[in-house]
Amino acid sequence: MGGFVKLLDLLLFIYFFFMAIVAPLFDGQTALPKHIFHPVLVDLKSWYTEECGDYLVSEKPHFFVGLIWLELLFAWPICLLSLYAIAAGKVWIKTTSLLYGVSTLTSMVVILSEMKNSAKASDKLLMVYYPFLGFAVLAILRGLLPHSSKSVSIGKGSAISRKKRA
């Protein structure tokens, strides 16, 4: 079980690192004024919207903007805490992963339901959103698994191993 937890932590660390950057710089453009973002970021988002046909990003329906605010005010800070928890080997990664996973899973179910029921989404667009659903399930799974006392953190060592040395 310890090896599986380590692998899961590595996958989630990469995902949380990606989300720590993407959420404020990319998703934030949906809820915040565009003039506060660098033109390169605005152009990147415009390219993505056109390339993938993301009608939610271009049309900005109220429910979608609300989910973006949920991501920025709740999920993003939890994401940052989860990054630290994995890097430092904190046992509360279970809590932060579970919180993040449930929040993201709920948002993804709403978004994907809208996309499937509206019949506006292309397969390409759905393939952009499905991995987020998968990572939400992985985060929930990490929250339900026991913390391995033998897990190696990305930092100087897990909190448990530091206590044993002291």
DAJOHU-V30437 format. One record per backbone hydrogen bond with DSSP energy under -1.0 kcal/mol. CO is the residue of the C=O (numbers start at 1). NH is the residue of the N-H. E is the energy in kcal/mol with one decimal. If there is no record, write none. Layout:
# DAJOHU-V30437
co	nh	e
CO	NH	E
CO	NH	E
This chain:
# DAJOHU-V30437
co	nh	e
1	5	-2.3
2	6	-2.1
3	7	-2.2
4	8	-2.6
5	9	-2.7
6	10	-2.3
7	11	-2.5
8	12	-2.7
9	13	-2.5
10	14	-2.1
11	15	-2.3
12	16	-3.5
13	17	-2.3
14	18	-2.2
15	19	-2.7
16	20	-2.3
18	22	-2.7
19	23	-2.2
21	25	-1.5
22	26	-2.9
22	27	-1.7
23	28	-1.4
27	30	-1.9
28	32	-2.5
33	36	-1.3
34	37	-2.0
38	42	-1.8
39	43	-2.7
40	44	-2.2
41	45	-2.2
42	46	-2.2
43	47	-2.6
44	48	-2.5
45	49	-2.6
46	50	-2.2
47	51	-3.2
48	52	-2.8
53	55	-1.6
54	58	-1.7
55	59	-2.9
56	60	-1.8
61	65	-2.1
62	66	-2.3
63	67	-1.9
64	68	-2.0
65	69	-2.3
66	70	-2.1
67	71	-2.1
68	72	-2.7
69	73	-2.8
70	74	-2.1
70	75	-1.7
71	76	-3.3
74	78	-1.7
75	79	-2.5
76	80	-2.2
77	81	-2.3
78	82	-2.4
79	83	-2.2
80	84	-2.1
81	85	-2.7
82	86	-2.5
83	87	-2.4
84	88	-2.7
85	90	-2.3
87	155	-3.1
89	159	-1.0
90	93	-1.2
91	94	-1.3
92	96	-2.1
93	97	-2.7
94	98	-2.0
95	99	-2.5
96	100	-2.7
97	101	-3.0
98	102	-2.4
99	103	-2.1
100	104	-2.8
101	105	-2.8
102	106	-2.2
103	107	-2.1
104	108	-2.9
105	109	-2.4
106	110	-1.9
107	111	-2.6
108	112	-3.1
109	113	-2.0
110	114	-2.1
111	115	-2.3
112	116	-2.6
113	117	-2.6
114	118	-2.1
115	119	-1.0
122	126	-2.2
123	127	-2.1
125	129	-1.4
126	130	-2.6
129	133	-1.1
130	134	-2.1
131	135	-2.7
132	136	-1.8
133	137	-1.9
134	138	-2.1
135	139	-2.4
136	140	-2.2
137	141	-2.6
138	142	-2.5
139	143	-1.8
140	144	-1.2
141	145	-1.2
148	151	-1.4
158	162	-2.0
159	163	-1.7
160	164	-1.8
161	165	-1.5
162	166	-1.3
